[in-house]
Amino acid sequence: MASYTKKELKEMSTERLIGILIINSDSETKSTRQLEEKVFKELSDRKVIDYDAMKVEYERIGMW
């Protein structure tokens, strides 16, 4: 699985970040979860999603 720095994520388009989430959605490894968290935070910084609300929902369904 690919690994990205915070700077690389900041430089990516929103569409590419969402694509990373979709591509990795079936994987449940620790590194995938860490990447998802970084992507969610970047999307939250861009005001695309509400990170805190997303995390609460993921915790509710046992995926965080």
C-alpha positions as CSV (number, residue, x, y, z in Angstrom):
1,M,0.0,0.0,0.0
2,A,1.1,3.5,-0.8
3,S,2.2,5.9,1.9
4,Y,1.9,9.7,1.6
5,T,3.4,12.6,3.6
6,K,1.2,15.3,4.9
7,K,2.7,17.6,2.3
8,E,1.8,15.2,-0.5
9,L,-1.7,14.9,0.7
10,K,-2.1,18.7,0.8
11,E,-1.0,18.9,-2.8
12,M,-3.5,16.3,-4.1
13,S,-6.8,17.2,-5.6
14,T,-9.9,16.5,-3.5
15,E,-11.0,13.9,-6.1
16,R,-7.8,12.0,-5.7
17,L,-8.1,12.0,-1.9
18,I,-11.6,10.6,-2.2
19,G,-10.3,8.0,-4.7
20,I,-7.7,6.9,-2.2
21,L,-10.5,6.3,0.3
22,I,-12.5,4.3,-2.2
23,I,-9.6,2.2,-3.4
24,N,-8.6,1.3,0.1
25,S,-12.1,0.8,1.5
26,D,-11.9,-3.0,1.5
27,S,-8.6,-3.1,3.4
28,E,-8.6,-3.2,7.2
29,T,-4.9,-3.1,7.9
30,K,-3.4,-0.7,10.4
31,S,-1.5,1.2,7.7
32,T,-4.7,1.6,5.7
33,R,-6.5,3.0,8.7
34,Q,-3.7,5.4,9.3
35,L,-3.8,6.5,5.7
36,E,-7.6,6.9,5.9
37,E,-7.3,9.0,9.0
38,K,-4.7,11.3,7.3
39,V,-7.0,11.6,4.3
40,F,-10.1,12.4,6.4
41,K,-8.1,15.1,8.3
42,E,-7.0,16.7,5.0
43,L,-10.5,16.6,3.7
44,S,-11.7,18.1,6.9
45,D,-9.1,20.9,6.6
46,R,-10.5,21.6,3.2
47,K,-14.1,21.8,4.7
48,V,-15.2,18.8,2.5
49,I,-16.1,16.7,5.5
50,D,-16.6,17.1,9.2
51,Y,-13.8,14.9,10.6
52,D,-15.2,14.8,14.2
53,A,-18.6,13.7,12.9
54,M,-17.0,11.1,10.6
55,K,-15.0,9.7,13.5
56,V,-18.0,9.4,15.8
57,E,-19.9,7.5,13.1
58,Y,-17.0,5.2,12.4
59,E,-16.7,4.5,16.1
60,R,-20.4,3.9,16.4
61,I,-20.3,1.2,13.7
62,G,-17.0,-0.3,15.1
63,M,-14.7,0.7,12.3
64,W,-12.4,3.1,14.2
